[in-house]
Structure formats: C-alpha cells, structure tokens
C-alpha cells in the first residue's frame, strides 16, 4: 500500500513539475524574443543621438510607432539634452532615467509612469556610441505572455527582473521578495513555484502550479498505478494529456452550439467621420450558451482558431451575415466586414468556399475580409496565395489591430490592403498623449494609399480628435454598440446613420 501511494505521489509530482517547467521555458524564450526584437531597432535611433531634439523629434515619434511593444523611446546623448518621442525635450514618462553606461543593455521594471500611475512598464537601455537609447515597453505585453501559463493549467505566472521587481500575469507590480532564488529547488512536489532563468537577461519566469491540477493528477495515478508502478514514465504522458481535457470539452460545446443554432450575429457600424454617415458594418459572432449564458468570443476563439472548427464557424458568420443584410435596404457601396483567421485560409478549399458563398448572393455592397496583423506576419505561403485569390475575386482586405504587436513595413510591402484598422490601445489615448502615434500611422497609410479605420472609439473627445487629424473612418461604442440585425434595420429605416 505504501509503495503504491508513494509511486502515485512521485509520478504526479513529476508530471506536474515537468509540464510547468516546460511552460516556464517557453515563456522565457518568448520574453527574450520581445527584448531582442526591440533591440534590433536601436540602429535606427543611434544616429539621432548626434542631433538636436527639435530636428529629430518628428522622425523619432514616427519611428517609435513602428517598433513593437514600445510606448516611448528616449534618446540619451552623453553630451546634450535628452529627447523623448512622447514629450520631446520636456522630460520622460519615467521619473528617473538610467545612468549612461558603455556596457551591455540593461532592463528594469517600474511600477508606473508619469501619465499612467497604475500601469507597470519594462525599461530597456541600449548603450550606443555617444550615449544610449532608452525604450519604455508596455507591461501589458509581458502580462499577456504570462497568461499563457494560466491557459495551460497553471495557477499563475510571474516575470522577475533581478534587483528590480516582479510582474504578475494580472499586470500587477510587486517588489522583489528577499527570499526569491533563481535556482530551482529539488523539493517534490513543486506546488509553490517553478522557475526558469534566462540565459540572456537577468530575469526569471516563475510558474505557480494549480494545486487542484496536482490533486487530480495524483488521484488519476492512484487509479491506474495499483499494478503499474513500474510503468510510471509512460503513464505520466497519459496524465499530462488528460490534464488539458478542458480544451476538448470547449470544442465539443462549440460544435454542439453550431449544430443547435446557439450562435448569432451582431453588427457594429463603421462611420465616415467627414459626413457622419454609416458606410458599412462589421459582423461579430456571439454565443448564447444554454448553461453559461452569453459567452465572449475571447473565451473560446483562440482554441477554435487552432482547431478544425474555425472553418465551419467562419462560413457560418459569412452565410448568416449575407442572408441577414439581404433583409435591409442598404445604401450603394456599403461594406460588410468579416473576420477571417489565417489558419482557416491555409486549409485546402477554404478560399473557394468563401468566394462561392459571396458569389451566390447578389449583394450591392463590398465584402471586406479582415485579418489580424500579427497573425499575418507569422502566416505561411498558402495564406499569401489565399489573399491574392480573395482580391482577384473582387473582395477587399483589411489589416486588423495594426500597431498592437508586430507592426513593420514588411507587412505593408508584402500585402496590398484596402483598409488598415488602428488598434484601440492607440485610439484610447488619441486625445491625450497618443495623438503622435495615430498621426504617424495615418501618414504612412496615406503614402501607401490605404484607408485608415480607428477602432474602439468610446468618447466624444476621441471622435473629435480623430476627425481633426484626418482619420476618415471609425467605429466604437461612441457611435453604436454592436446590435442584432433587427435593430440595425430599424436604424437604417429611420435614417439615423445620417446623424
């Protein structure tokens, strides 16, 4: 009996520790990649160190908007006045800039900046000849990376920057506890913390296993190990797979929801800021679960996009939107925007199905296929060919969430887009310190002949600022929340879009 219990305990401990340590390694590599991506841009800013702030301010702000993950770039010359992409020569978003150094790049974690008291940031200082370049990186990107651990079954995760502090998967800053030790302990089970140290940077990723996962794994081992203590290694793999069975349950519910008509569409208008009229809508999917009520797409879409359900779900949205809009008296040259995942476009026959469905409806409006920018950058050759086929079939293309993660010129040089949708994180602050970033994106889009759409407009101040700087189109709660087809049809019939 003791041997049986002991074998089950050791097997469960090993399985949980091995799984969470693999997660910690993966998160560490992702954080390393973020920092390496930012450092790669330092060659762009280094020549600016030799010039007065007034002469490089515009170029500094413009180039900063194209560097992923970064809120502000500051030039710190050895001799001369510093220059900030956000504040010019008036100072920095952080209270105390780093000391100039000719050594290796250095990172730090700060609890807040001057303009955002409750938003942690990571600073990255890159020494250059004649000074250095200081990057202020949004802490939310690192928190998003850490949340991968919770999606994989962990209780939480933390980024620890040695000598500085820590950032949790919930975006909270905490001072560095005195008992944090980067080296991994040999205690089993590792229910308190599993850490992995970066080989490139003075940082660690700490993953906290979920005790309920360990308990469930232990009970499973008890059930199968009465006559199998000699095969614990093989059974460990089985237990690891069953730990993540929630994904299978979720996809099963989505499949049933499609079959039982639990999904429906809502529509959010896109407004012409020059005339105030609606010029199109974006179709958004909603799930009315029989047990959990309305379920946000964020709770299931990531899993669906990596499964074979993404095709049926996308085709459902397209068919339903075309059928419902046929009931409305739409103005000529309206646009219907549909979100499509690159993973769907990469599947055999996907583009042919999209084209056939659109061709079967005699609509008088344009169909816009909207794809998230960061997914485009990672997509494959079949996706590139699919986009060409979509354009050849007469549909339009939009890049969503531009500026959210991986913006660069390579994206716009490889694809001919009709629309570029500015991520809501820039629109949120456009009436304050975010205007230079929006103006930089707008200028770039104009040069390339691409129409800009601002997403997430929620206030009159944001709408007025966007109109003043020349953004042509916008959508958001300020104009109208997503509504069902009946409400949209009533608005169109009453003439409200000509507000």
C-alpha positions, 0 to 999 in steps of 0.5 A, spaced: 500 500 500 505 504 501 509 503 495 503 504 491 501 511 494 508 513 494 509 511 486 502 515 485 505 521 489 512 521 485 509 520 478 504 526 479 509 530 482 513 529 476 508 530 471 506 536 474 513 539 475 515 537 468 509 540 464 510 547 468 517 547 467 516 546 460 511 552 460 516 556 464 521 555 458 517 557 453 515 563 456 522 565 457 524 564 450 518 568 448 520 574 453 527 574 450 524 574 443 520 581 445 527 584 448 531 582 442 526 584 437 526 591 440 533 591 440 534 590 433 531 597 432 536 601 436 540 602 429 535 606 427 535 611 433 543 611 434 544 616 429 539 621 432 543 621 438 548 626 434 542 631 433 538 636 436 531 634 439 527 639 435 530 636 428 529 629 430 523 629 434 518 628 428 522 622 425 523 619 432 515 619 434 514 616 427 519 611 428 517 609 435 510 607 432 513 602 428 517 598 433 513 593 437 511 593 444 514 600 445 510 606 448 516 611 448 523 611 446 528 616 449 534 618 446 540 619 451 546 623 448 552 623 453 553 630 451 546 634 450 539 634 452 535 628 452 529 627 447 523 623 448 518 621 442 512 622 447 514 629 450 520 631 446 525 635 450 520 636 456 522 630 460 520 622 460 514 618 462 519 615 467 521 619 473 528 617 473 532 615 467 538 610 467 545 612 468 549 612 461 553 606 461 558 603 455 556 596 457 551 591 455 543 593 455 540 593 461 532 592 463 528 594 469 521 594 471 517 600 474 511 600 477 508 606 473 509 612 469 508 619 469 501 619 465 499 612 467 500 611 475 497 604 475 500 601 469 507 597 470 512 598 464 519 594 462 525 599 461 530 597 456 537 601 455 541 600 449 548 603 450 550 606 443 556 610 441 555 617 444 550 615 449 544 610 449 537 609 447 532 608 452 525 604 450 519 604 455 515 597 453 508 596 455 507 591 461 501 589 458 505 585 453 509 581 458 502 580 462 499 577 456 505 572 455 504 570 462 497 568 461 499 563 457 501 559 463 494 560 466 491 557 459 495 551 460 493 549 467 497 553 471 495 557 477 499 563 475 505 566 472 510 571 474 516 575 470 522 577 475 527 582 473 533 581 478 534 587 483 528 590 480 521 587 481 516 582 479 510 582 474 504 578 475 500 575 469 494 580 472 499 586 470 500 587 477 507 590 480 510 587 486 517 588 489 522 583 489 521 578 495 528 577 499 527 570 499 526 569 491 532 564 488 533 563 481 535 556 482 530 551 482 529 547 488 529 539 488 523 539 493 517 534 490 512 536 489 513 543 486 506 546 488 509 553 490 513 555 484 517 553 478 522 557 475 526 558 469 532 563 468 534 566 462 540 565 459 540 572 456 537 577 461 537 577 468 530 575 469 526 569 471 519 566 469 516 563 475 510 558 474 505 557 480 502 550 479 494 549 480 494 545 486 487 542 484 491 540 477 496 536 482 490 533 486 487 530 480 493 528 477 495 524 483 488 521 484 488 519 476 495 515 478 492 512 484 487 509 479 491 506 474 498 505 478 495 499 483 499 494 478 503 499 474 508 502 478 513 500 474 510 503 468 510 510 471 514 514 465 509 512 460 503 513 464 505 520 466 504 522 458 497 519 459 496 524 465 499 530 462 494 529 456 488 528 460 490 534 464 488 539 458 481 535 457 478 542 458 480 544 451 476 538 448 470 539 452 470 547 449 470 544 442 465 539 443 460 545 446 462 549 440 460 544 435 454 542 439 452 550 439 453 550 431 449 544 430 443 547 435 443 554 432 446 557 439 450 562 435 448 569 432 450 575 429 451 582 431 453 588 427 457 594 429 457 600 424 463 603 421 462 611 420 465 616 415 467 621 420 467 627 414 459 626 413 457 622 419 454 617 415 454 609 416 458 606 410 458 599 412 458 594 418 462 589 421 459 582 423 461 579 430 459 572 432 456 571 439 454 565 443 448 564 447 450 558 451 444 554 454 448 553 461 453 559 461 449 564 458 452 569 453 459 567 452 465 572 449 468 570 443 475 571 447 473 565 451 473 560 446 476 563 439 483 562 440 482 554 441 477 554 435 482 558 431 487 552 432 482 547 431 478 544 425 472 548 427 474 555 425 472 553 418 465 551 419 464 557 424 467 562 419 462 560 413 457 560 418 458 568 420 459 569 412 452 565 410 448 568 416 451 575 415 449 575 407 442 572 408 441 577 414 443 584 410 439 581 404 433 583 409 435 591 409 435 596 404 442 598 404 445 604 401 450 603 394 457 601 396 456 599 403 461 594 406 460 588 410 466 586 414 468 579 416 473 576 420 477 571 417 483 567 421 489 565 417 489 558 419 482 557 416 485 560 409 491 555 409 486 549 409 485 546 402 478 549 399 477 554 404 478 560 399 473 557 394 468 556 399 468 563 401 468 566 394 462 561 392 458 563 398 459 571 396 458 569 389 451 566 390 448 572 393 447 578 389 449 583 394 450 591 392 455 592 397 463 590 398 465 584 402 471 586 406 475 580 409 479 582 415 485 579 418 489 580 424 496 583 423 500 579 427 497 573 425 499 575 418 506 576 419 507 569 422 502 566 416 505 561 411 505 561 403 498 558 402 495 564 406 499 569 401 496 565 395 489 565 399 489 573 399 491 574 392 485 569 390 480 573 395 482 580 391 482 577 384 475 575 386 473 582 387 473 582 395 477 587 399 482 586 405 483 589 411 489 589 416 486 588 423 489 591 430 495 594 426 500 597 431 498 592 437 504 587 436 508 586 430 507 592 426 513 593 420 513 595 413 514 588 411 507 587 412 505 593 408 510 591 402 508 584 402 500 585 402 496 590 398 490 592 403 484 596 402 483 598 409 488 598 415 484 598 422 488 602 428 488 598 434 484 601 440 490 601 445 492 607 440 485 610 439 484 610 447 489 615 448 488 619 441 486 625 445 491 625 450 498 623 449 497 618 443 495 623 438 503 622 435 502 615 434 495 615 430 498 621 426 504 617 424 500 611 422 495 615 418 501 618 414 504 612 412 497 609 410 496 615 406 503 614 402 501 607 401 494 609 399 490 605 404 484 607 408 485 608 415 479 605 420 480 607 428 477 602 432 474 602 439 472 609 439 468 610 446 468 618 447 466 624 444 473 627 445 476 621 441 471 622 435 473 629 435 480 628 435 480 623 430 476 627 425 481 633 426 487 629 424 484 626 418 482 619 420 476 618 415 473 612 418 471 609 425 467 605 429 466 604 437 461 604 442 461 612 441 457 611 435 453 604 436 454 598 440 454 592 436 446 590 435 442 584 432 440 585 425 433 587 427 435 593 430 440 595 425 434 595 420 430 599 424 436 604 424 437 604 417 429 605 416 429 611 420 435 614 417 439 615 423 446 613 420 445 620 417 446 623 424 
